[in-house]
Each structure stands twice: as C-alpha cells, then as structure tokens.
Amino acid sequence: QKEVEQDPGPLSVPEGAIVSLNCTYSNSAFQYFMWYRQYSRKGPELLMYTYSSGNKEDGRFTAQVDKSSKYISLFIRDSQPSDSATYLCAMSARGNEKLTFGTGTRLTIIP
Amino acid sequence: DSGVTQTPKHLITATGQRVTLRCSPRSGDLSVYWYQQSLDQGLQFLIQYYNGEERAKGNILERFSAQQFPDLHSELNLSSLELGDSALYFCASSVGGAVSEQYFGPGTRLTVT
C-alpha cells in the first residue's frame, strides 16, 4: 500500500465550477501538507502549504487537512481553463525533510 | 519562476554512459533535494543535501551519486545508464531548519537510448 493515495483522474469540469481534489495517507507522522500544480513537462509549482489540521485559503484556492481521518483536500473556486494541469499532494513528517507525493490528479477545465 | 535553476533542460544519451545534472537553489536556501519523475512511479525522492552535507537518502541507485558544493549548487551524477533511467529529474530547494516548503526547478529530461 502506498503511503499517499490520490485518484489519478482524469477529471473534467466546466469553467466556473468548484473543483475538489483529495488525498488520503497512512503515515500518522505526517504534519506538513502541500499542494503542487504541474503543467505538462514543467516543474511542480507550490500552491498551498499547511501545517497540521485546519483550513487555509489563498484567493480561489482552499486547502483542508483532517488529520483524524488522514485526508486532505484542495478546493478551487471559479475554475478557469488556465487551472488545467496535474495537481499533486505532498506531505512530510518534519521540516527540512523529503516530501512524499501522491501520483497526481489530471484536471481539465472545459471552456 | 521559482528561482531554482537546472541545466541542461534535455539530455539524450546512450546506455552505459554517464551524465551530470546541475542545480542552483534559490538565493538563501540551504537544502537541495533531488527527485525523479517517471510515468509509472510518479515523483520519487532520491537524495537531500543541507549546507554541503548529505542529509537523507531515498530510492537512489548505487549508480547515482550527488554532491553539494560550497556555493550551494548541487550536481547529480548518473552512471552506467540504462533505458529505465529515462525520466524527468527535478531539483528542489528550501530554506532548511523547520521549513518544509520546497520550490522546484524546471527539471532535466533525460532520455537514454
């Protein structure tokens, strides 16, 4: 069993819809949670960073962490065609430590 | 632009050869991480350096080695290359200490023929 599970999709939604992306994990030591966006053949771009449980909002993006359920989510409001990319969740147990990634969800926003 | 630079962008080489990938971290970052991304394995951690010292090793083959220099740039050396080594290789950097935010470079695409 992988430490981090993420539905690979693909996921297609119409422009303007709310998108929900999720990951589950098995290692209860994980405390730092990140979401990255990766366009085709480009480097992952850090979108959201949260520590422990709770919510964090940044513009159209909201990250949620539920450590009791070992479940994290990323919500994208008012989705745009430019949001079409692969979204990767990542996590680590301590600061300054390697990240363990999900396999990524490929998202397409249809104009 | 994350501020992390990687060279070269593309490498095409033959089996059995050796290549060196280079990474310059963001200004002020002390930690450098190397990751491999292949279609079937996703992003896999290879090795981490912190301020010139090896800090952690992941799924790095014995044919691969890395180092971080006094100016904090890092090089990943891949030798006796096999077809299965074809992948995207990313470098990421972070400040270090208690920080987990890692910023990724644009990657080097390695093709072994």
Interface residues (C-beta under 8 A of the other chain):
Chain A: Y32 M34 Y36 R41 K42 G43 P44 E45 L46 Y49 Y51 L88 A90 S92 R94 G95 N96 E97 K98 L99 T100 F101 G102 T103 G104
Chain B: S2 V4 S31 Y33 G42 L43 Q44 F45 Q48 Y50 R55 A56 G58 L88 F90 A92 S94 G96 G97 A98 V99 S100 E101 Q102 Y103 F104 G105 P106 G107 R109
